[in-house]
């Protein structure tokens, strides 16, 4: 069997790294083994590459210069990994069969002597998240590395690996092998709810700016980039009510009163109402809402059908004759920050003539005490590039408010995860979106949040859905660009 793989991995510790070198050397496919490290280390039967950052563009170019085999195996995380028996042979086999520019596989997680499977998901054109989980190892065709244009990203410290896999995705299909081919020692044992806000922490700002640059260039290359300025809606329809706050709810007896009261105290110069869509609560929430409705303080809607997710409940309210000109979101766990939230949102609609307004929020515990990361304002959104960068991140902020005719035109998917992101992407592809960067919303984190602690299968299902939503929107933008300006559209697959 010809030796066709050069291996590159990040040093973790001497024992684990030497064990990995020895394991890789057992394969007849392996030509060279390189260890990436920041200071010299004591390892046998391998070559060392000294780098400053493991995923920088400079490091990717160094790897590209060292590759002489047909394929390069990259493991650029510093967690200890171990290949399963025949793992490299299987990666190589599938890569040859599919001629894929990159292949990856499921893996096992080792945590406190417990082994658990961690399946990953298939890659698609909408899998633009820079935190997409490929597992600990990727096998690239060497030609992908050789095609990496260092001059485009010369100064990027964190975006090299991201730019490389986006380049690979432009060269062909990235192939997922649904088999457990590696094990990795777990180092981050936080819950999914704790991890999901890492990208908005202040310490991650430099990294996020780099990722935006890489993603924006990718969107230009595939013909999905949107150019400012963005269309403004025509506010021509008459509504009796200016604003409707919409709360879909099911079994939130502990929080629904707080949410409702935060609406009722609003001090606004216009007429507003509150529509609560009660999706067959069984814990006493319904009785609370009936009390408010009997006092004329809200509109209590109970669907006729029992197959509605959060998005379906939203549509029920939006198409109601009681819905106002602007529909403003409030989750049943959360609150408006003070009595001025609705006025600030409507002022922003009038100021910018936009189809949607997205606010900023403060993270709190159940007792409304601020918790890390504090205020989330999504300052990565800019007027000229926000709709493009929206395709890279998993959320856009809260509260979300919509010009009702546009929302009725687009509709909200009948799901209970990602419905808000889906409609925001669709709107951002056509219309201007306004942003409020002061915190006007309190996002309450507690054990009953639906995303507080998700198992890997649920996380995968959620990520797959949002990737699919991005795929729909990217394809739509590509087709729209082809119709309006063929010279700006990608003519590939």
KERONU-498026 format. One record per residue (C-alpha): chain; x, y, z; residue number from 1. Coordinates in nm, 4 decimals. Each point is the difference from the previous one (the first is absolute). Layout:
N
  chain        c1        c2        c3    n
      A         X         Y         Z  NUM
...
This chain:
493
  chain        c1        c2        c3    n
      A    0.0000    0.0000    0.0000    1
      A    0.1404    0.3374   -0.1037    2
      A    0.0819    0.2524    0.2704    3
      A   -0.2459    0.2793   -0.0717    4
      A   -0.0643    0.1965    0.3210    5
      A    0.2037    0.2634    0.1800    6
      A   -0.1261    0.0516    0.3552    7
      A   -0.0076    0.3263    0.1960    8
      A   -0.1225    0.0254    0.3573    9
      A    0.0265    0.2401    0.2918   10
      A    0.2108   -0.0951    0.2994   11
      A   -0.2101   -0.0741    0.3111   12
      A    0.2410   -0.1632    0.2469   13
      A    0.3053   -0.2192   -0.0451   14
      A   -0.1599   -0.3346    0.0818   15
      A   -0.3138    0.0496   -0.2081   16
      A    0.1880    0.1600   -0.2893   17
      A    0.2662   -0.2712   -0.0149   18
      A   -0.2727   -0.2631    0.0110   19
      A   -0.1719    0.1682   -0.2936   20
      A    0.3240    0.0198   -0.1985   21
      A    0.0578   -0.3726    0.0540   22
      A   -0.3579   -0.0817   -0.0962   23
      A    0.0157    0.2031   -0.3191   24
      A    0.3313   -0.1607   -0.0912   25
      A   -0.1650   -0.3427    0.0118   26
      A   -0.2015    0.0816   -0.3127   27
      A    0.1608   -0.0873   -0.3299   28
      A   -0.1736    0.3036   -0.1482   29
      A    0.1951    0.2508    0.2035   30
      A    0.3021    0.1692   -0.1532   31
      A    0.0848    0.2694    0.2531   32
      A   -0.1193    0.1039    0.3456   33
      A    0.0275    0.3623    0.1109   34
      A   -0.0722    0.1395    0.3444   35
      A   -0.1067    0.3632    0.0291   36
      A    0.1267    0.1637    0.3177   37
      A    0.0762    0.3441    0.1373   38
      A    0.3248   -0.1043    0.1677   39
      A    0.2308   -0.2962   -0.0754   40
      A   -0.1115   -0.3347    0.1454   41
      A    0.1602   -0.3409    0.0574   42
      A   -0.1631   -0.2416   -0.2438   43
      A    0.1372   -0.2815   -0.2169   44
      A   -0.0660   -0.1018   -0.3614   45
      A   -0.1559    0.3284   -0.1053   46
      A    0.0900    0.3494   -0.1137   47
      A   -0.0925    0.3138    0.1896   48
      A   -0.1499    0.3198   -0.1419   49
      A    0.0238    0.2997    0.2306   50
      A   -0.3000    0.2304   -0.0352   51
      A   -0.1490    0.2970    0.1837   52
      A   -0.3658   -0.0955   -0.0531   53
      A   -0.1287   -0.3435   -0.0944   54
      A   -0.2802    0.1118   -0.2338   55
      A    0.1553    0.3145   -0.1478   56
      A    0.0380    0.0530   -0.3708   57
      A    0.3760   -0.0023    0.0460   58
      A   -0.0209   -0.3482    0.1518   59
      A   -0.2181   -0.1278   -0.2845   60
      A    0.2544    0.1273   -0.2504   61
      A    0.2826   -0.1653    0.1925   62
      A   -0.1897   -0.3275   -0.0127   63
      A   -0.0644    0.0455   -0.3717   64
      A    0.3718    0.0386   -0.0636   65
      A    0.0796   -0.3201    0.1897   66
      A   -0.2589   -0.2214   -0.1706   67
      A    0.1392   -0.2360   -0.2632   68
      A   -0.2530   -0.2837    0.0208   69
      A   -0.3355   -0.0081   -0.1780   70
      A   -0.1859    0.0696    0.3249   71
      A    0.0581    0.1927    0.3210   72
      A   -0.1542   -0.1081    0.3278   73
      A   -0.0563    0.3028    0.2240   74
      A   -0.0811   -0.0074    0.3727   75
      A    0.0297    0.3632    0.1072   76
      A   -0.1573   -0.0206    0.3442   77
      A    0.2302   -0.0559    0.2951   78
      A   -0.2148   -0.2733    0.1552   79
      A    0.1522   -0.3476    0.0172   80
      A   -0.1332   -0.2214   -0.2794   81
      A    0.0298   -0.3674   -0.0871   82
      A   -0.0861   -0.1584   -0.3353   83
      A   -0.2102   -0.3155   -0.0014   84
      A    0.1389   -0.3101   -0.1686   85
      A    0.0042    0.0617   -0.3766   86
      A   -0.1163    0.3618    0.0329   87
      A    0.2480    0.1473   -0.2448   88
      A   -0.0627   -0.2760   -0.2491   89
      A   -0.3752    0.0698    0.0156   90
      A    0.0447    0.3749   -0.0456   91
      A    0.2294   -0.0620   -0.2947   92
      A   -0.2366   -0.2538   -0.1537   93
      A   -0.3012    0.2322    0.0088   94
      A    0.2051    0.2958   -0.1214   95
      A    0.1079   -0.2023   -0.3018   96
      A   -0.3489   -0.1333   -0.0666   97
      A   -0.1633    0.3417    0.0131   98
      A    0.2895    0.2188   -0.1180   99
      A   -0.1072    0.2359    0.2766  100
      A    0.2262    0.2938    0.0822  101
      A   -0.0494   -0.0809    0.3683  102
      A   -0.1460   -0.2864    0.2030  103
      A   -0.0804   -0.0207    0.3705  104
      A   -0.1620   -0.2467    0.2386  105
      A   -0.1872   -0.0567    0.3238  106
      A    0.2038   -0.0493    0.3163  107
      A   -0.0046   -0.1176    0.3594  108
      A    0.0410    0.2271    0.3018  109
      A    0.2006   -0.1230    0.2981  110
      A   -0.1056    0.1695    0.3232  111
      A    0.0820   -0.1321    0.3481  112
      A    0.0480   -0.3535   -0.1341  113
      A   -0.3389    0.0136   -0.1728  114
      A   -0.0141   -0.0478   -0.3768  115
      A   -0.2902    0.1574   -0.1880  116
      A   -0.0689    0.0320   -0.3694  117
      A   -0.0046    0.3432   -0.1600  118
      A   -0.1538   -0.0136   -0.3460  119
      A    0.0387    0.3061   -0.2201  120
      A   -0.2201    0.1256   -0.2824  121
      A    0.0266    0.0182   -0.3766  122
      A    0.1477    0.3140   -0.1511  123
      A   -0.2090    0.2106   -0.2372  124
      A    0.0378    0.3350   -0.1720  125
      A   -0.1631    0.1669    0.2990  126
      A    0.2437   -0.1468    0.2526  127
      A    0.1801    0.3307    0.0328  128
      A    0.0306    0.0039    0.3788  129
      A    0.3667    0.0328    0.0863  130
      A   -0.0651   -0.2353    0.2935  131
      A   -0.1371   -0.2790   -0.2208  132
      A    0.1053   -0.3264    0.1657  133
      A    0.2032   -0.2197   -0.2339  134
      A    0.1375   -0.2067    0.2854  135
      A    0.3684    0.0030    0.0951  136
      A    0.1432   -0.0994   -0.3404  137
      A   -0.0425    0.1072   -0.3619  138
      A    0.1593   -0.1633   -0.3022  139
      A    0.0660    0.2514   -0.2792  140
      A    0.1135   -0.0515   -0.3530  141
      A    0.3411    0.1627   -0.0185  142
      A   -0.1155    0.2077   -0.2949  143
      A   -0.2357    0.1870    0.2327  144
      A    0.2924    0.1082    0.2147  145
      A    0.2042    0.0897   -0.3064  146
      A   -0.2864    0.2194   -0.1247  147
      A   -0.0203    0.1948    0.3266  148
      A    0.0685    0.3659   -0.0780  149
      A    0.1977    0.1295    0.2944  150
      A    0.0161    0.3536   -0.1331  151
      A   -0.3765    0.0373    0.0453  152
      A    0.0190   -0.0586    0.3756  153
      A    0.3629    0.0656    0.0876  154
      A   -0.0618    0.1532    0.3429  155
      A   -0.2776   -0.2303    0.1254  156
      A    0.0896   -0.1807    0.3234  157
      A   -0.3192   -0.2031    0.0407  158
      A   -0.1562   -0.0327   -0.3446  159
      A    0.2392   -0.2318   -0.1833  160
      A   -0.1757   -0.3278    0.0666  161
      A   -0.3390    0.1603   -0.0719  162
      A    0.1210    0.1472   -0.3280  163
      A    0.1493   -0.3360   -0.0998  164
      A   -0.3209   -0.1972    0.0443  165
      A   -0.2062    0.2661   -0.1806  166
      A    0.2492   -0.0242   -0.2848  167
      A   -0.0416   -0.3783    0.0032  168
      A   -0.3800    0.0389   -0.0136  169
      A    0.0377    0.2080   -0.3164  170
      A    0.2074   -0.2775   -0.1565  171
      A   -0.2539   -0.2773    0.0567  172
      A   -0.2173   -0.1800    0.2528  173
      A    0.1312   -0.0424    0.3534  174
      A   -0.0781   -0.3599    0.0908  175
      A   -0.1074   -0.1223    0.3424  176
      A    0.0731   -0.3625    0.0895  177
      A   -0.2655   -0.1056    0.2558  178
      A    0.2431   -0.2279    0.1833  179
      A    0.1920    0.0504    0.3248  180
      A    0.3616    0.0207   -0.1176  181
      A    0.1673    0.1967    0.2809  182
      A   -0.0146    0.0589    0.3726  183
      A    0.0655    0.3345    0.1658  184
      A    0.0504    0.0834    0.3649  185
      A   -0.2608    0.2532    0.1105  186
      A    0.1341    0.3207    0.1505  187
      A   -0.3088    0.2258   -0.0038  188
      A   -0.2717   -0.1555    0.2176  189
      A   -0.2415    0.2930    0.0020  190
      A   -0.3618   -0.0475   -0.1061  191
      A   -0.1257    0.1054   -0.3419  192
      A   -0.1755    0.2979    0.1571  193
      A    0.3272    0.1233    0.1481  194
      A    0.1976   -0.0394   -0.3232  195
      A   -0.2414    0.1605   -0.2435  196
      A    0.0879    0.3609    0.0866  197
      A    0.3795   -0.0381   -0.0203  198
      A    0.0171    0.1750   -0.3357  199
      A   -0.1521    0.3243    0.1322  200
      A    0.2416    0.0400    0.2908  201
      A    0.2237    0.3059   -0.0175  202
      A    0.3102   -0.2207   -0.0096  203
      A   -0.1252   -0.1584   -0.3231  204
      A   -0.0432    0.3290   -0.1864  205
      A    0.3283   -0.0114   -0.1944  206
      A   -0.0692   -0.3568   -0.1038  207
      A   -0.3528    0.0874   -0.1138  208
      A    0.1240    0.2867   -0.2150  209
      A    0.2382   -0.2384   -0.1752  210
      A   -0.2709   -0.2604   -0.0534  211
      A   -0.2278    0.2632   -0.1513  212
      A    0.2714    0.0990   -0.2476  213
      A    0.0511   -0.3604   -0.1069  214
      A   -0.3718   -0.0726   -0.0302  215
      A   -0.0682    0.3205   -0.1925  216
      A    0.2679   -0.0878   -0.2554  217
      A   -0.1499   -0.3478   -0.0320  218
      A   -0.3464    0.1434   -0.0680  219
      A    0.1492    0.2180   -0.2731  220
      A    0.1694   -0.3046   -0.1535  221
      A   -0.3230   -0.2032   -0.0132  222
      A   -0.2171    0.2907   -0.1179  223
      A   -0.2103    0.0307    0.3162  224
      A    0.1315    0.3359    0.1207  225
      A   -0.2529    0.2823    0.0456  226
      A    0.0948    0.3585   -0.0743  227
      A   -0.1243    0.2972    0.1997  228
      A   -0.2247    0.1964   -0.0017  229
      A   -0.2861   -0.2343    0.0831  230
      A   -0.3641    0.0521   -0.0960  231
      A   -0.2360    0.1946    0.2253  232
      A   -0.3615   -0.1177    0.0304  233
      A   -0.2912    0.2239   -0.0960  234
      A   -0.2076    0.0681    0.3115  235
      A   -0.3338    0.0366   -0.1767  236
      A   -0.2448   -0.2321    0.1766  237
      A   -0.2321    0.1353    0.2689  238
      A   -0.0168   -0.1667    0.3416  239
      A   -0.2244    0.0857    0.2932  240
      A    0.2808   -0.0952    0.2399  241
      A    0.3594    0.1118   -0.0370  242
      A    0.1698   -0.2855    0.1874  243
      A   -0.0870   -0.3524    0.1053  244
      A    0.2251   -0.1794    0.2434  245
      A   -0.0185   -0.3727   -0.0703  246
      A    0.0777   -0.2653    0.2600  247
      A   -0.0302   -0.3694   -0.0960  248
      A   -0.0103   -0.2043    0.3199  249
      A   -0.0317   -0.3519    0.1301  250
      A    0.0374   -0.0866    0.3685  251
      A    0.1765    0.3071    0.1348  252
      A   -0.1874    0.0520    0.3246  253
      A    0.3189    0.1200    0.1718  254
      A    0.0742    0.2796   -0.2467  255
      A   -0.3112    0.0974   -0.1970  256
      A   -0.1191    0.2646    0.2471  257
      A    0.3359    0.1788   -0.0143  258
      A   -0.0074   -0.0021   -0.3797  259
      A   -0.3566    0.1309   -0.0179  260
      A    0.0566    0.2716    0.2589  261
      A    0.3095    0.1229   -0.1843  262
      A   -0.2271    0.0693   -0.2969  263
      A   -0.2834    0.1586    0.1952  264
      A    0.2314    0.2602    0.1557  265
      A    0.1204    0.1281   -0.3378  266
      A   -0.0178    0.3776   -0.0377  267
      A   -0.0620    0.0695   -0.3692  268
      A   -0.1378    0.2798   -0.2127  269
      A   -0.2027   -0.2446   -0.2088  270
      A   -0.2621   -0.2696    0.0406  271
      A    0.1290   -0.3501    0.0717  272
      A   -0.1401   -0.3342    0.1072  273
      A    0.1258   -0.3340    0.1250  274
      A   -0.0819   -0.3282   -0.1752  275
      A    0.0873   -0.3167    0.1909  276
      A   -0.0305   -0.3259   -0.1928  277
      A   -0.0455   -0.2706    0.2616  278
      A    0.1054   -0.3292   -0.1559  279
      A   -0.2059   -0.2271    0.2286  280
      A    0.1767    0.0633    0.3295  281
      A   -0.0696   -0.2515    0.2757  282
      A    0.1797    0.1527    0.2995  283
      A   -0.2291    0.2903    0.0904  284
      A    0.1315    0.2463   -0.2596  285
      A   -0.3376   -0.0024   -0.1760  286
      A   -0.1851    0.1018    0.3143  287
      A    0.2338    0.2940    0.0561  288
      A   -0.0520    0.1197   -0.3559  289
      A   -0.3772   -0.0301    0.0311  290
      A    0.0141    0.2358    0.2980  291
      A    0.1866    0.2620   -0.2004  292
      A   -0.2297   -0.0471   -0.3011  293
      A   -0.3135    0.0375    0.2149  294
      A    0.1400    0.3316    0.1238  295
      A    0.0513    0.1134   -0.3614  296
      A    0.3784    0.0115    0.0350  297
      A    0.0917   -0.2454   -0.2738  298
      A   -0.1374   -0.2067   -0.2855  299
      A    0.0127   -0.3684    0.0966  300
      A    0.0131   -0.2299   -0.3020  301
      A   -0.0157   -0.3807    0.0179  302
      A    0.0614   -0.1701   -0.3361  303
      A   -0.2631   -0.2309   -0.1460  304
      A    0.2695   -0.2442   -0.1142  305
      A    0.2566   -0.1733    0.2172  306
      A    0.2824   -0.0242   -0.2521  307
      A    0.1443    0.3492    0.0309  308
      A    0.3528    0.0818    0.1016  309
      A    0.1081    0.3438    0.1158  310
      A    0.0106    0.1216   -0.3605  311
      A   -0.3508   -0.1248   -0.0675  312
      A   -0.1272    0.1803    0.3100  313
      A    0.1663    0.3166   -0.1253  314
      A   -0.1752   -0.0297   -0.3364  315
      A   -0.3331   -0.0434    0.1769  316
      A    0.0528    0.3311    0.1795  317
      A    0.1488    0.1851   -0.2970  318
      A   -0.2925   -0.0857   -0.2283  319
      A   -0.2521    0.0886    0.2687  320
      A   -0.2047    0.3163   -0.0716  321
      A    0.1150    0.1191    0.3433  322
      A    0.3643    0.0137   -0.1092  323
      A    0.1466    0.3454   -0.0239  324
      A    0.2201    0.1670   -0.2577  325
      A    0.3122   -0.1249    0.1775  326
      A    0.0292   -0.3422    0.1671  327
      A    0.2487   -0.0098    0.2876  328
      A    0.1401   -0.3178    0.1544  329
      A    0.0095   -0.0896    0.3671  330
      A    0.0852   -0.3513    0.1167  331
      A   -0.2018   -0.1321    0.2922  332
      A    0.3214   -0.0363    0.2060  333
      A    0.1144    0.3563   -0.0556  334
      A   -0.0883    0.3650    0.0716  335
      A    0.0373    0.3399   -0.1552  336
      A    0.2758    0.1929    0.1763  337
      A   -0.2205    0.2949    0.0963  338
      A   -0.3129    0.1930   -0.1010  339
      A    0.1685    0.1585   -0.3058  340
      A    0.0733   -0.3109   -0.2085  341
      A   -0.2929    0.0275   -0.2434  342
      A    0.0496    0.3729   -0.0541  343
      A    0.3694   -0.0533   -0.0803  344
      A   -0.0854   -0.2724   -0.2512  345
      A   -0.2683    0.2002   -0.1815  346
      A    0.2199    0.3073   -0.0103  347
      A    0.2658   -0.2115   -0.1699  348
      A   -0.2518   -0.1191   -0.2641  349
      A   -0.0909    0.3607   -0.0793  350
      A    0.3596    0.1218    0.0118  351
      A    0.1410   -0.2555   -0.2418  352
      A   -0.3018   -0.1117   -0.2077  353
      A    0.0893   -0.3629    0.0567  354
      A   -0.1996   -0.3231   -0.0211  355
      A    0.1399   -0.1422    0.3225  356
      A    0.1606    0.1298    0.3179  357
      A    0.2261   -0.2123    0.2199  358
      A    0.0933    0.1113    0.3489  359
      A    0.2664   -0.0849    0.2545  360
      A   -0.0490   -0.1917    0.3219  361
      A    0.1466   -0.0603    0.3409  362
      A    0.0581   -0.3556    0.1243  363
      A   -0.1445   -0.0614    0.3484  364
      A   -0.0694   -0.2872    0.2346  365
      A   -0.3517   -0.0853    0.1144  366
      A    0.0154    0.2808    0.2574  367
      A    0.0887    0.2511   -0.2744  368
      A    0.3564    0.0435    0.1215  369
      A    0.2504    0.0515   -0.2815  370
      A    0.2083   -0.3036   -0.0924  371
      A    0.2860   -0.0444   -0.2499  372
      A    0.0385    0.0956   -0.2760  373
      A   -0.2198    0.2919    0.1057  374
      A   -0.1283    0.2249   -0.2788  375
      A   -0.0198   -0.1592   -0.3443  376
      A   -0.0299    0.2704   -0.2633  377
      A    0.1193   -0.1808   -0.3134  378
      A    0.2219    0.2881   -0.1025  379
      A    0.1340   -0.2263   -0.2736  380
      A   -0.3051    0.1149   -0.1952  381
      A    0.0886    0.2972   -0.2169  382
      A   -0.2284    0.1894   -0.2357  383
      A    0.2053   -0.0964   -0.3044  384
      A    0.0767   -0.3631    0.0844  385
      A   -0.2517   -0.1143    0.2631  386
      A   -0.2166   -0.2080   -0.2379  387
      A    0.3123   -0.1810   -0.1223  388
      A    0.1487   -0.0649    0.3425  389
      A   -0.3421   -0.1249    0.1155  390
      A    0.0679   -0.3171   -0.1991  391
      A    0.3017   -0.0815    0.2175  392
      A   -0.1475    0.0283    0.3491  393
      A   -0.2794   -0.1935    0.1691  394
      A   -0.1972    0.2914    0.1439  395
      A   -0.0645    0.3668   -0.0655  396
      A   -0.1214    0.1453    0.3282  397
      A   -0.3210    0.0812    0.1859  398
      A   -0.2623    0.1264    0.0129  399
      A   -0.0973   -0.0407   -0.3624  400
      A   -0.2659    0.2237   -0.1498  401
      A   -0.1567   -0.0152   -0.3446  402
      A   -0.2021    0.2128   -0.2372  403
      A   -0.3077   -0.2217   -0.0088  404
      A   -0.0704    0.0022   -0.3781  405
      A    0.3546   -0.1228   -0.0664  406
      A   -0.0371   -0.2692    0.2651  407
      A   -0.3283   -0.1104   -0.1558  408
      A    0.1695   -0.0154   -0.3386  409
      A    0.2884   -0.2183    0.1195  410
      A   -0.1721   -0.1984    0.2800  411
      A    0.1781   -0.1697    0.2863  412
      A    0.0956   -0.3694   -0.0209  413
      A   -0.2134   -0.2245    0.2209  414
      A    0.2856   -0.1141    0.2224  415
      A    0.0991    0.0637    0.3608  416
      A    0.3691    0.0644   -0.0580  417
      A    0.1574    0.2417   -0.2458  418
      A   -0.3310    0.1433   -0.1207  419
      A    0.1097    0.3523    0.0911  420
      A    0.3372   -0.0419   -0.1704  421
      A   -0.1652   -0.1375   -0.3137  422
      A   -0.2326    0.2947   -0.0458  423
      A    0.2754    0.2494    0.0851  424
      A    0.2244   -0.1498   -0.2701  425
      A   -0.2798    0.0128   -0.2534  426
      A   -0.0729    0.3643    0.0817  427
      A    0.3685    0.0941   -0.0006  428
      A    0.0315   -0.1363   -0.3532  429
      A   -0.2557    0.2505   -0.1275  430
      A   -0.0464    0.2892    0.2408  431
      A    0.1836    0.2355    0.2282  432
      A    0.0245   -0.1028    0.3671  433
      A    0.0440    0.2542    0.2780  434
      A    0.2021   -0.0665    0.3153  435
      A   -0.0347    0.1264    0.3553  436
      A    0.3313   -0.0385    0.1813  437
      A   -0.1174    0.0909    0.3498  438
      A   -0.1395   -0.2853    0.2150  439
      A   -0.3798    0.0185   -0.0144  440
      A   -0.0716   -0.3642    0.0871  441
      A    0.0818   -0.2396    0.2838  442
      A    0.0827   -0.3545   -0.1094  443
      A   -0.0582   -0.2231    0.2991  444
      A    0.2147   -0.3134    0.0247  445
      A   -0.1232   -0.2789    0.2251  446
      A   -0.0281   -0.3771    0.0082  447
      A   -0.3286   -0.0056   -0.1945  448
      A    0.1380    0.1809   -0.3051  449
      A   -0.0463   -0.2268   -0.2996  450
      A    0.3709    0.0262   -0.0875  451
      A    0.1448   -0.0113    0.3521  452
      A    0.1594   -0.3418   -0.0372  453
      A   -0.0443   -0.1865   -0.3266  454
      A    0.1341   -0.3427   -0.0867  455
      A    0.2074   -0.0363   -0.3153  456
      A   -0.2879   -0.1331   -0.2115  457
      A   -0.2177    0.3002    0.0805  458
      A    0.2895    0.2383   -0.0618  459
      A    0.0602   -0.1693   -0.3343  460
      A   -0.3678    0.0272   -0.0948  461
      A   -0.0009    0.3710    0.0870  462
      A    0.3209    0.0693   -0.1902  463
      A   -0.1151   -0.2001   -0.2999  464
      A   -0.3198    0.2037   -0.0157  465
      A    0.1759    0.3352    0.0142  466
      A    0.2520   -0.1173   -0.2604  467
      A   -0.2929   -0.0977   -0.2216  468
      A   -0.1608    0.3420    0.0489  469
      A    0.3294    0.1606   -0.1005  470
      A    0.0167   -0.2254   -0.3044  471
      A   -0.3455    0.1157   -0.1118  472
      A    0.0990    0.3641    0.0431  473
      A    0.3404   -0.0356   -0.1694  474
      A   -0.1511   -0.1693   -0.3025  475
      A   -0.2649    0.2700   -0.0163  476
      A    0.2638    0.2734    0.0101  477
      A    0.2087   -0.1702   -0.2676  478
      A   -0.2996   -0.0248   -0.2328  479
      A   -0.1036    0.3588    0.0710  480
      A    0.3529    0.1244   -0.0731  481
      A    0.0059   -0.1924   -0.3264  482
      A   -0.3216    0.1686   -0.1082  483
      A    0.1006    0.3511    0.1025  484
      A    0.3728    0.0004   -0.0789  485
      A    0.1448   -0.3173   -0.1566  486
      A    0.3539    0.1384    0.0197  487
      A   -0.0203   -0.0119    0.3818  488
      A   -0.1375   -0.3547    0.0177  489
      A    0.1985   -0.3186    0.0379  490
      A   -0.0351   -0.2269   -0.3017  491
      A    0.1038   -0.3202    0.1787  492
      A   -0.2231   -0.2820    0.1228  493
